[in-house]
Amino acid sequence: MKYDEISLIDVHAALLNMMNETNRDIDELRYKLYQVSLKRKELQKYIDELEIRMESASNCTKSDIRERVSI
């Protein structure tokens, strides 16, 4: 009976450790996703600025520019 109790405690501890590791992995992935989201916003802002410059320099519309350059 004592052996069974120790085994259950060991299994429970192992499951808690796995759960904690999984939660850490999820937190790391969320942070990386957040960083990617920020970078995407930054790049989109840069693309928008370039489109405005190209519009004024070449007298084209944004849709004309997007047809020429696949984004």
PyMOL Python script that loads the backbone (N, CA, C, O; Angstrom):
from pymol import cmd

cmd.read_pdbstr("""\
ATOM      1  N   MET A   1       0.824  -1.199   0.000  1.00  0.00           N
ATOM      2  CA  MET A   1       0.000   0.000   0.000  1.00  0.00           C
ATOM      3  C   MET A   1       0.871   1.268   0.000  1.00  0.00           C
ATOM      4  O   MET A   1       0.576   2.230  -0.708  1.00  0.00           O
ATOM      5  N   LYS A   2       1.920   1.255   0.784  1.00  0.00           N
ATOM      6  CA  LYS A   2       2.806   2.407   0.844  1.00  0.00           C
ATOM      7  C   LYS A   2       3.471   2.664  -0.503  1.00  0.00           C
ATOM      8  O   LYS A   2       3.638   3.817  -0.899  1.00  0.00           O
ATOM      9  N   TYR A   3       3.850   1.604  -1.210  1.00  0.00           N
ATOM     10  CA  TYR A   3       4.466   1.717  -2.531  1.00  0.00           C
ATOM     11  C   TYR A   3       3.515   2.407  -3.502  1.00  0.00           C
ATOM     12  O   TYR A   3       3.940   3.256  -4.286  1.00  0.00           O
ATOM     13  N   ASP A   4       2.227   2.049  -3.456  1.00  0.00           N
ATOM     14  CA  ASP A   4       1.239   2.662  -4.337  1.00  0.00           C
ATOM     15  C   ASP A   4       1.101   4.157  -4.057  1.00  0.00           C
ATOM     16  O   ASP A   4       0.958   4.956  -4.982  1.00  0.00           O
ATOM     17  N   GLU A   5       1.145   4.532  -2.777  1.00  0.00           N
ATOM     18  CA  GLU A   5       1.029   5.946  -2.426  1.00  0.00           C
ATOM     19  C   GLU A   5       2.233   6.732  -2.943  1.00  0.00           C
ATOM     20  O   GLU A   5       2.071   7.833  -3.469  1.00  0.00           O
ATOM     21  N   ILE A   6       3.409   6.190  -2.804  1.00  0.00           N
ATOM     22  CA  ILE A   6       4.613   6.867  -3.298  1.00  0.00           C
ATOM     23  C   ILE A   6       4.540   6.991  -4.815  1.00  0.00           C
ATOM     24  O   ILE A   6       4.888   8.030  -5.376  1.00  0.00           O
ATOM     25  N   SER A   7       4.095   5.951  -5.463  1.00  0.00           N
ATOM     26  CA  SER A   7       3.989   5.997  -6.915  1.00  0.00           C
ATOM     27  C   SER A   7       3.010   7.081  -7.358  1.00  0.00           C
ATOM     28  O   SER A   7       3.282   7.816  -8.308  1.00  0.00           O
ATOM     29  N   LEU A   8       1.888   7.179  -6.681  1.00  0.00           N
ATOM     30  CA  LEU A   8       0.907   8.207  -7.037  1.00  0.00           C
ATOM     31  C   LEU A   8       1.468   9.605  -6.790  1.00  0.00           C
ATOM     32  O   LEU A   8       1.234  10.524  -7.575  1.00  0.00           O
ATOM     33  N   ILE A   9       2.198   9.756  -5.713  1.00  0.00           N
ATOM     34  CA  ILE A   9       2.816  11.056  -5.426  1.00  0.00           C
ATOM     35  C   ILE A   9       3.845  11.398  -6.503  1.00  0.00           C
ATOM     36  O   ILE A   9       3.903  12.534  -6.974  1.00  0.00           O
ATOM     37  N   ASP A  10       4.649  10.421  -6.885  1.00  0.00           N
ATOM     38  CA  ASP A  10       5.652  10.638  -7.928  1.00  0.00           C
ATOM     39  C   ASP A  10       4.992  10.995  -9.261  1.00  0.00           C
ATOM     40  O   ASP A  10       5.437  11.901  -9.966  1.00  0.00           O
ATOM     41  N   VAL A  11       3.936  10.275  -9.588  1.00  0.00           N
ATOM     42  CA  VAL A  11       3.219  10.560 -10.843  1.00  0.00           C
ATOM     43  C   VAL A  11       2.616  11.953 -10.798  1.00  0.00           C
ATOM     44  O   VAL A  11       2.690  12.700 -11.773  1.00  0.00           O
ATOM     45  N   HIS A  12       2.019  12.302  -9.665  1.00  0.00           N
ATOM     46  CA  HIS A  12       1.412  13.620  -9.518  1.00  0.00           C
ATOM     47  C   HIS A  12       2.475  14.713  -9.662  1.00  0.00           C
ATOM     48  O   HIS A  12       2.252  15.708 -10.352  1.00  0.00           O
ATOM     49  N   ALA A  13       3.626  14.532  -9.015  1.00  0.00           N
ATOM     50  CA  ALA A  13       4.713  15.508  -9.111  1.00  0.00           C
ATOM     51  C   ALA A  13       5.224  15.624 -10.541  1.00  0.00           C
ATOM     52  O   ALA A  13       5.492  16.725 -11.023  1.00  0.00           O
ATOM     53  N   ALA A  14       5.356  14.498 -11.210  1.00  0.00           N
ATOM     54  CA  ALA A  14       5.825  14.515 -12.598  1.00  0.00           C
ATOM     55  C   ALA A  14       4.834  15.250 -13.492  1.00  0.00           C
ATOM     56  O   ALA A  14       5.238  16.017 -14.365  1.00  0.00           O
ATOM     57  N   LEU A  15       3.543  15.021 -13.280  1.00  0.00           N
ATOM     58  CA  LEU A  15       2.523  15.710 -14.071  1.00  0.00           C
ATOM     59  C   LEU A  15       2.539  17.212 -13.805  1.00  0.00           C
ATOM     60  O   LEU A  15       2.379  18.009 -14.730  1.00  0.00           O
ATOM     61  N   LEU A  16       2.729  17.598 -12.554  1.00  0.00           N
ATOM     62  CA  LEU A  16       2.821  19.028 -12.238  1.00  0.00           C
ATOM     63  C   LEU A  16       4.031  19.663 -12.914  1.00  0.00           C
ATOM     64  O   LEU A  16       3.940  20.773 -13.439  1.00  0.00           O
ATOM     65  N   ASN A  17       5.161  18.962 -12.902  1.00  0.00           N
ATOM     66  CA  ASN A  17       6.359  19.475 -13.577  1.00  0.00           C
ATOM     67  C   ASN A  17       6.126  19.631 -15.072  1.00  0.00           C
ATOM     68  O   ASN A  17       6.525  20.633 -15.666  1.00  0.00           O
ATOM     69  N   MET A  18       5.489  18.652 -15.673  1.00  0.00           N
ATOM     70  CA  MET A  18       5.194  18.726 -17.113  1.00  0.00           C
ATOM     71  C   MET A  18       4.260  19.888 -17.399  1.00  0.00           C
ATOM     72  O   MET A  18       4.430  20.603 -18.386  1.00  0.00           O
ATOM     73  N   MET A  19       3.274  20.072 -16.535  1.00  0.00           N
ATOM     74  CA  MET A  19       2.325  21.165 -16.719  1.00  0.00           C
ATOM     75  C   MET A  19       3.044  22.514 -16.613  1.00  0.00           C
ATOM     76  O   MET A  19       2.782  23.423 -17.402  1.00  0.00           O
ATOM     77  N   ASN A  20       3.944  22.642 -15.642  1.00  0.00           N
ATOM     78  CA  ASN A  20       4.701  23.890 -15.488  1.00  0.00           C
ATOM     79  C   ASN A  20       5.591  24.158 -16.693  1.00  0.00           C
ATOM     80  O   ASN A  20       5.688  25.294 -17.156  1.00  0.00           O
ATOM     81  N   GLU A  21       6.238  23.118 -17.200  1.00  0.00           N
ATOM     82  CA  GLU A  21       7.072  23.274 -18.392  1.00  0.00           C
ATOM     83  C   GLU A  21       6.233  23.693 -19.592  1.00  0.00           C
ATOM     84  O   GLU A  21       6.637  24.552 -20.376  1.00  0.00           O
ATOM     85  N   THR A  22       5.068  23.083 -19.727  1.00  0.00           N
ATOM     86  CA  THR A  22       4.170  23.431 -20.827  1.00  0.00           C
ATOM     87  C   THR A  22       3.715  24.881 -20.712  1.00  0.00           C
ATOM     88  O   THR A  22       3.667  25.603 -21.708  1.00  0.00           O
ATOM     89  N   ASN A  23       3.383  25.302 -19.504  1.00  0.00           N
ATOM     90  CA  ASN A  23       2.967  26.691 -19.298  1.00  0.00           C
ATOM     91  C   ASN A  23       4.098  27.661 -19.618  1.00  0.00           C
ATOM     92  O   ASN A  23       3.853  28.725 -20.187  1.00  0.00           O
ATOM     93  N   ARG A  24       5.334  27.310 -19.259  1.00  0.00           N
ATOM     94  CA  ARG A  24       6.485  28.151 -19.608  1.00  0.00           C
ATOM     95  C   ARG A  24       6.651  28.226 -21.124  1.00  0.00           C
ATOM     96  O   ARG A  24       6.907  29.296 -21.676  1.00  0.00           O
ATOM     97  N   ASP A  25       6.505  27.084 -21.790  1.00  0.00           N
ATOM     98  CA  ASP A  25       6.616  27.069 -23.250  1.00  0.00           C
ATOM     99  C   ASP A  25       5.535  27.941 -23.882  1.00  0.00           C
ATOM    100  O   ASP A  25       5.800  28.673 -24.835  1.00  0.00           O
ATOM    101  N   ILE A  26       4.329  27.861 -23.353  1.00  0.00           N
ATOM    102  CA  ILE A  26       3.227  28.675 -23.876  1.00  0.00           C
ATOM    103  C   ILE A  26       3.525  30.155 -23.670  1.00  0.00           C
ATOM    104  O   ILE A  26       3.294  30.968 -24.565  1.00  0.00           O
ATOM    105  N   ASP A  27       4.037  30.505 -22.491  1.00  0.00           N
ATOM    106  CA  ASP A  27       4.386  31.903 -22.222  1.00  0.00           C
ATOM    107  C   ASP A  27       5.472  32.402 -23.172  1.00  0.00           C
ATOM    108  O   ASP A  27       5.402  33.528 -23.663  1.00  0.00           O
ATOM    109  N   GLU A  28       6.475  31.566 -23.430  1.00  0.00           N
ATOM    110  CA  GLU A  28       7.534  31.945 -24.365  1.00  0.00           C
ATOM    111  C   GLU A  28       6.976  32.153 -25.770  1.00  0.00           C
ATOM    112  O   GLU A  28       7.351  33.104 -26.457  1.00  0.00           O
ATOM    113  N   LEU A  29       6.084  31.268 -26.193  1.00  0.00           N
ATOM    114  CA  LEU A  29       5.482  31.405 -27.523  1.00  0.00           C
ATOM    115  C   LEU A  29       4.609  32.649 -27.614  1.00  0.00           C
ATOM    116  O   LEU A  29       4.593  33.323 -28.645  1.00  0.00           O
ATOM    117  N   ARG A  30       3.889  32.956 -26.552  1.00  0.00           N
ATOM    118  CA  ARG A  30       3.071  34.174 -26.542  1.00  0.00           C
ATOM    119  C   ARG A  30       3.953  35.415 -26.678  1.00  0.00           C
ATOM    120  O   ARG A  30       3.618  36.347 -27.410  1.00  0.00           O
ATOM    121  N   TYR A  31       5.081  35.419 -25.969  1.00  0.00           N
ATOM    122  CA  TYR A  31       5.997  36.557 -26.042  1.00  0.00           C
ATOM    123  C   TYR A  31       6.570  36.687 -27.451  1.00  0.00           C
ATOM    124  O   TYR A  31       6.658  37.792 -27.986  1.00  0.00           O
ATOM    125  N   LYS A  32       6.958  35.569 -28.048  1.00  0.00           N
ATOM    126  CA  LYS A  32       7.490  35.610 -29.407  1.00  0.00           C
ATOM    127  C   LYS A  32       6.431  36.088 -30.393  1.00  0.00           C
ATOM    128  O   LYS A  32       6.732  36.851 -31.311  1.00  0.00           O
ATOM    129  N   LEU A  33       5.202  35.642 -30.205  1.00  0.00           N
ATOM    130  CA  LEU A  33       4.107  36.091 -31.062  1.00  0.00           C
ATOM    131  C   LEU A  33       3.880  37.595 -30.907  1.00  0.00           C
ATOM    132  O   LEU A  33       3.618  38.296 -31.885  1.00  0.00           O
ATOM    133  N   TYR A  34       3.984  38.074 -29.687  1.00  0.00           N
ATOM    134  CA  TYR A  34       3.851  39.501 -29.428  1.00  0.00           C
ATOM    135  C   TYR A  34       4.951  40.283 -30.152  1.00  0.00           C
ATOM    136  O   TYR A  34       4.688  41.321 -30.759  1.00  0.00           O
ATOM    137  N   GLN A  35       6.186  39.774 -30.081  1.00  0.00           N
ATOM    138  CA  GLN A  35       7.307  40.436 -30.769  1.00  0.00           C
ATOM    139  C   GLN A  35       7.081  40.456 -32.281  1.00  0.00           C
ATOM    140  O   GLN A  35       7.342  41.462 -32.940  1.00  0.00           O
ATOM    141  N   VAL A  36       6.595  39.344 -32.822  1.00  0.00           N
ATOM    142  CA  VAL A  36       6.319  39.275 -34.260  1.00  0.00           C
ATOM    143  C   VAL A  36       5.217  40.267 -34.634  1.00  0.00           C
ATOM    144  O   VAL A  36       5.287  40.926 -35.672  1.00  0.00           O
ATOM    145  N   SER A  37       4.211  40.363 -33.782  1.00  0.00           N
ATOM    146  CA  SER A  37       3.123  41.302 -34.031  1.00  0.00           C
ATOM    147  C   SER A  37       3.626  42.744 -34.055  1.00  0.00           C
ATOM    148  O   SER A  37       3.230  43.532 -34.913  1.00  0.00           O
ATOM    149  N   LEU A  38       4.498  43.081 -33.110  1.00  0.00           N
ATOM    150  CA  LEU A  38       5.077  44.427 -33.099  1.00  0.00           C
ATOM    151  C   LEU A  38       5.902  44.683 -34.354  1.00  0.00           C
ATOM    152  O   LEU A  38       5.813  45.752 -34.957  1.00  0.00           O
ATOM    153  N   LYS A  39       6.698  43.702 -34.741  1.00  0.00           N
ATOM    154  CA  LYS A  39       7.533  43.844 -35.933  1.00  0.00           C
ATOM    155  C   LYS A  39       6.659  44.003 -37.171  1.00  0.00           C
ATOM    156  O   LYS A  39       6.971  44.805 -38.052  1.00  0.00           O
ATOM    157  N   ARG A  40       5.571  43.247 -37.244  1.00  0.00           N
ATOM    158  CA  ARG A  40       4.659  43.344 -38.374  1.00  0.00           C
ATOM    159  C   ARG A  40       4.055  44.744 -38.466  1.00  0.00           C
ATOM    160  O   ARG A  40       3.962  45.318 -39.551  1.00  0.00           O
ATOM    161  N   LYS A  41       3.645  45.291 -37.315  1.00  0.00           N
ATOM    162  CA  LYS A  41       3.091  46.650 -37.304  1.00  0.00           C
ATOM    163  C   LYS A  41       4.132  47.660 -37.765  1.00  0.00           C
ATOM    164  O   LYS A  41       3.829  48.581 -38.524  1.00  0.00           O
ATOM    165  N   GLU A  42       5.359  47.476 -37.299  1.00  0.00           N
ATOM    166  CA  GLU A  42       6.444  48.366 -37.695  1.00  0.00           C
ATOM    167  C   GLU A  42       6.686  48.293 -39.204  1.00  0.00           C
ATOM    168  O   GLU A  42       6.839  49.318 -39.869  1.00  0.00           O
ATOM    169  N   LEU A  43       6.718  47.072 -39.733  1.00  0.00           N
ATOM    170  CA  LEU A  43       6.926  46.903 -41.177  1.00  0.00           C
ATOM    171  C   LEU A  43       5.756  47.457 -41.973  1.00  0.00           C
ATOM    172  O   LEU A  43       5.957  48.051 -43.032  1.00  0.00           O
ATOM    173  N   GLN A  44       4.524  47.271 -41.474  1.00  0.00           N
ATOM    174  CA  GLN A  44       3.363  47.796 -42.184  1.00  0.00           C
ATOM    175  C   GLN A  44       3.420  49.319 -42.238  1.00  0.00           C
ATOM    176  O   GLN A  44       3.076  49.920 -43.255  1.00  0.00           O
ATOM    177  N   LYS A  45       3.851  49.939 -41.152  1.00  0.00           N
ATOM    178  CA  LYS A  45       3.994  51.395 -41.128  1.00  0.00           C
ATOM    179  C   LYS A  45       5.029  51.839 -42.160  1.00  0.00           C
ATOM    180  O   LYS A  45       4.822  52.819 -42.876  1.00  0.00           O
ATOM    181  N   TYR A  46       6.132  51.117 -42.228  1.00  0.00           N
ATOM    182  CA  TYR A  46       7.187  51.423 -43.200  1.00  0.00           C
ATOM    183  C   TYR A  46       6.668  51.269 -44.631  1.00  0.00           C
ATOM    184  O   TYR A  46       6.943  52.108 -45.488  1.00  0.00           O
ATOM    185  N   ILE A  47       5.916  50.194 -44.885  1.00  0.00           N
ATOM    186  CA  ILE A  47       5.340  49.965 -46.216  1.00  0.00           C
ATOM    187  C   ILE A  47       4.378  51.092 -46.574  1.00  0.00           C
ATOM    188  O   ILE A  47       4.391  51.591 -47.699  1.00  0.00           O
ATOM    189  N   ASP A  48       3.546  51.493 -45.618  1.00  0.00           N
ATOM    190  CA  ASP A  48       2.607  52.593 -45.867  1.00  0.00           C
ATOM    191  C   ASP A  48       3.342  53.882 -46.220  1.00  0.00           C
ATOM    192  O   ASP A  48       2.936  54.609 -47.127  1.00  0.00           O
ATOM    193  N   GLU A  49       4.431  54.160 -45.494  1.00  0.00           N
ATOM    194  CA  GLU A  49       5.218  55.355 -45.790  1.00  0.00           C
ATOM    195  C   GLU A  49       5.829  55.280 -47.192  1.00  0.00           C
ATOM    196  O   GLU A  49       5.840  56.268 -47.927  1.00  0.00           O
ATOM    197  N   LEU A  50       6.329  54.112 -47.548  1.00  0.00           N
ATOM    198  CA  LEU A  50       6.901  53.943 -48.887  1.00  0.00           C
ATOM    199  C   LEU A  50       5.842  54.125 -49.976  1.00  0.00           C
ATOM    200  O   LEU A  50       6.110  54.732 -51.013  1.00  0.00           O
ATOM    201  N   GLU A  51       4.657  53.605 -49.737  1.00  0.00           N
ATOM    202  CA  GLU A  51       3.579  53.767 -50.713  1.00  0.00           C
ATOM    203  C   GLU A  51       3.239  55.239 -50.904  1.00  0.00           C
ATOM    204  O   GLU A  51       3.018  55.695 -52.025  1.00  0.00           O
ATOM    205  N   ILE A  52       3.201  55.971 -49.807  1.00  0.00           N
ATOM    206  CA  ILE A  52       2.903  57.411 -49.907  1.00  0.00           C
ATOM    207  C   ILE A  52       3.987  58.132 -50.701  1.00  0.00           C
ATOM    208  O   ILE A  52       3.694  58.977 -51.547  1.00  0.00           O
ATOM    209  N   ARG A  53       5.246  57.786 -50.417  1.00  0.00           N
ATOM    210  CA  ARG A  53       6.350  58.399 -51.168  1.00  0.00           C
ATOM    211  C   ARG A  53       6.279  58.048 -52.647  1.00  0.00           C
ATOM    212  O   ARG A  53       6.484  58.905 -53.506  1.00  0.00           O
ATOM    213  N   MET A  54       5.987  56.786 -52.941  1.00  0.00           N
ATOM    214  CA  MET A  54       5.917  56.362 -54.339  1.00  0.00           C
ATOM    215  C   MET A  54       4.740  57.024 -55.049  1.00  0.00           C
ATOM    216  O   MET A  54       4.840  57.388 -56.221  1.00  0.00           O
ATOM    217  N   GLU A  55       3.626  57.179 -54.337  1.00  0.00           N
ATOM    218  CA  GLU A  55       2.470  57.848 -54.926  1.00  0.00           C
ATOM    219  C   GLU A  55       2.820  59.273 -55.343  1.00  0.00           C
ATOM    220  O   GLU A  55       2.508  59.714 -56.449  1.00  0.00           O
ATOM    221  N   SER A  56       3.469  59.971 -54.435  1.00  0.00           N
ATOM    222  CA  SER A  56       3.780  61.371 -54.738  1.00  0.00           C
ATOM    223  C   SER A  56       4.888  61.493 -55.781  1.00  0.00           C
ATOM    224  O   SER A  56       4.894  62.432 -56.577  1.00  0.00           O
ATOM    225  N   ALA A  57       5.823  60.548 -55.776  1.00  0.00           N
ATOM    226  CA  ALA A  57       6.941  60.629 -56.716  1.00  0.00           C
ATOM    227  C   ALA A  57       6.548  60.192 -58.122  1.00  0.00           C
ATOM    228  O   ALA A  57       7.043  60.749 -59.102  1.00  0.00           O
ATOM    229  N   SER A  58       5.669  59.209 -58.233  1.00  0.00           N
ATOM    230  CA  SER A  58       5.368  58.663 -59.557  1.00  0.00           C
ATOM    231  C   SER A  58       3.966  58.984 -60.042  1.00  0.00           C
ATOM    232  O   SER A  58       3.578  58.600 -61.146  1.00  0.00           O
ATOM    233  N   ASN A  59       3.206  59.691 -59.211  1.00  0.00           N
ATOM    234  CA  ASN A  59       1.851  60.058 -59.587  1.00  0.00           C
ATOM    235  C   ASN A  59       0.983  58.830 -59.850  1.00  0.00           C
ATOM    236  O   ASN A  59       0.160  58.829 -60.766  1.00  0.00           O
ATOM    237  N   CYS A  60       1.169  57.788 -59.046  1.00  0.00           N
ATOM    238  CA  CYS A  60       0.375  56.563 -59.143  1.00  0.00           C
ATOM    239  C   CYS A  60      -0.478  56.426 -57.891  1.00  0.00           C
ATOM    240  O   CYS A  60      -0.245  57.088 -56.880  1.00  0.00           O
ATOM    241  N   THR A  61      -1.465  55.555 -57.983  1.00  0.00           N
ATOM    242  CA  THR A  61      -2.278  55.262 -56.806  1.00  0.00           C
ATOM    243  C   THR A  61      -1.688  54.065 -56.068  1.00  0.00           C
ATOM    244  O   THR A  61      -0.844  53.348 -56.606  1.00  0.00           O
ATOM    245  N   LYS A  62      -2.137  53.856 -54.833  1.00  0.00           N
ATOM    246  CA  LYS A  62      -1.644  52.717 -54.047  1.00  0.00           C
ATOM    247  C   LYS A  62      -1.953  51.395 -54.742  1.00  0.00           C
ATOM    248  O   LYS A  62      -1.136  50.474 -54.715  1.00  0.00           O
ATOM    249  N   SER A  63      -3.105  51.297 -55.350  1.00  0.00           N
ATOM    250  CA  SER A  63      -3.452  50.041 -56.028  1.00  0.00           C
ATOM    251  C   SER A  63      -2.538  49.801 -57.227  1.00  0.00           C
ATOM    252  O   SER A  63      -2.185  48.656 -57.510  1.00  0.00           O
ATOM    253  N   ASP A  64      -2.145  50.874 -57.943  1.00  0.00           N
ATOM    254  CA  ASP A  64      -1.186  50.729 -59.053  1.00  0.00           C
ATOM    255  C   ASP A  64       0.144  50.203 -58.531  1.00  0.00           C
ATOM    256  O   ASP A  64       0.749  49.303 -59.114  1.00  0.00           O
ATOM    257  N   ILE A  65       0.583  50.785 -57.420  1.00  0.00           N
ATOM    258  CA  ILE A  65       1.864  50.379 -56.832  1.00  0.00           C
ATOM    259  C   ILE A  65       1.806  48.928 -56.379  1.00  0.00           C
ATOM    260  O   ILE A  65       2.749  48.169 -56.605  1.00  0.00           O
ATOM    261  N   ARG A  66       0.714  48.539 -55.745  1.00  0.00           N
ATOM    262  CA  ARG A  66       0.581  47.167 -55.258  1.00  0.00           C
ATOM    263  C   ARG A  66       0.530  46.163 -56.401  1.00  0.00           C
ATOM    264  O   ARG A  66       0.966  45.022 -56.245  1.00  0.00           O
ATOM    265  N   GLU A  67       0.007  46.572 -57.536  1.00  0.00           N
ATOM    266  CA  GLU A  67       0.007  45.691 -58.704  1.00  0.00           C
ATOM    267  C   GLU A  67       1.431  45.476 -59.207  1.00  0.00           C
ATOM    268  O   GLU A  67       1.779  44.381 -59.647  1.00  0.00           O
ATOM    269  N   ARG A  68       2.245  46.513 -59.141  1.00  0.00           N
ATOM    270  CA  ARG A  68       3.630  46.417 -59.616  1.00  0.00           C
ATOM    271  C   ARG A  68       4.528  45.648 -58.650  1.00  0.00           C
ATOM    272  O   ARG A  68       5.433  44.924 -59.064  1.00  0.00           O
ATOM    273  N   VAL A  69       4.261  45.818 -57.356  1.00  0.00           N
ATOM    274  CA  VAL A  69       5.090  45.190 -56.321  1.00  0.00           C
ATOM    275  C   VAL A  69       4.188  44.298 -55.481  1.00  0.00           C
ATOM    276  O   VAL A  69       3.273  44.785 -54.817  1.00  0.00           O
ATOM    277  N   SER A  70       4.441  43.003 -55.506  1.00  0.00           N
ATOM    278  CA  SER A  70       3.610  42.111 -54.701  1.00  0.00           C
ATOM    279  C   SER A  70       4.043  42.190 -53.242  1.00  0.00           C
ATOM    280  O   SER A  70       5.216  42.008 -52.914  1.00  0.00           O
ATOM    281  N   ILE A  71       3.080  42.463 -52.380  1.00  0.00           N
ATOM    282  CA  ILE A  71       3.356  42.621 -50.948  1.00  0.00           C
ATOM    283  C   ILE A  71       2.797  41.421 -50.216  1.00  0.00           C
ATOM    284  O   ILE A  71       2.913  41.335 -48.993  1.00  0.00           O
TER     285      ILE A  71
END
""", "prot")
cmd.dss("prot")
cmd.show_as("cartoon", "prot")
cmd.util.cbc("prot")
cmd.orient("prot")
